[in-house]
Amino acid sequence: MIVLVAGANGRLGGLLVALLLDRGHAVRGLVRRQDEAAALEDIGATALVGDLRGDVEWAADGCDAAIFAAGARHRPDLGAIDGGGAAKLAEAADRYGLRRYVLCSAVGAGAPERRDGPLREFLAAKHSAERRLERLDLPWTILRFGRLTDTAGTGRITTTVPPGTPVTLSRDDAALAVAEALEREHLARRVVHVIDGDRHVADALDSVEPAPLPPGHYTGLGAGQAGNPPLDPAMLVSDASPLDADVDFEGEGPLPPQLIGNEDPGPVAP
């Protein structure tokens, strides 16, 4: 799979690029400056230079999936990068028909008004990106991380956030969760919280329920047939025989036994 990673030179993005390459994916890493490209090229990724505050839609062309793992380094850029940049990349993924889009968000992005100060601004930017993403007809997945730390990963997480408790997540396990989510189609159009926990990453993600089917979606053969259009009378022949005319047996009772030869097809074979 050809995977575009926005924020490929960041602390999370760098771990993610290396992990995706190790899993056999072709990685295109989007970075802001040309001097940041060499490190990506050295490990086997393709570097793309573009500023998320400007035009980056071209970067999604030819990719199979995209991951937004970027983050503003300065508070005034939160809206343009964490909010607008993530949304622009998602809209480009939708336009180019990418199979997957994973947005790295944060616990609390669903209700940023409950926080104050810089955290509120950060969550508000993530909230804006999530809302714009949810309007797209695209198989997206939103991963809301706990506060990222540089502690060594354990490979274990939980998708349940206990109320009123500070939550964290190691960047190692965040990168692992993104890579695993990318390969799980049942996570399409799901918002998943990811924090430090006691379940293996793969098991925790497998336990997430798929998104409910949209209204009117047929789930069984009977329901599907019930929605078929009525038969077209012009397609029916009034005097058509109910049986195939080219039959080998006519009459009543069971079919006569059919003799089947049992000669050895290879009598001289060992």
Secondary structure, 3 states (H helix, E strand, C coil): CEEEEECCCCHHHHHHHHHHHHCCCEEEEEECCHHHHHHHHHCCCEEEECCCCCCCHHHHCCCCEEEECCCCCCHHHHHHHHHHHHHHHHHHHHHCCCCEEEEEEECCCCCHHHCCHHHHHHHHHHHHHHHHHHCCCCCEEEEEECEEECCCCCCEEECCCCCCCCCEEEHHHHHHHHHHHHCCHHHCCEEEEEEECCEEHHHHHHCCCCCCCCCCCCCCHHHHHHCCCCCCHHHCCCCCCCCCCCCCCCCCCCCCCCCCCCCCCCCCCC
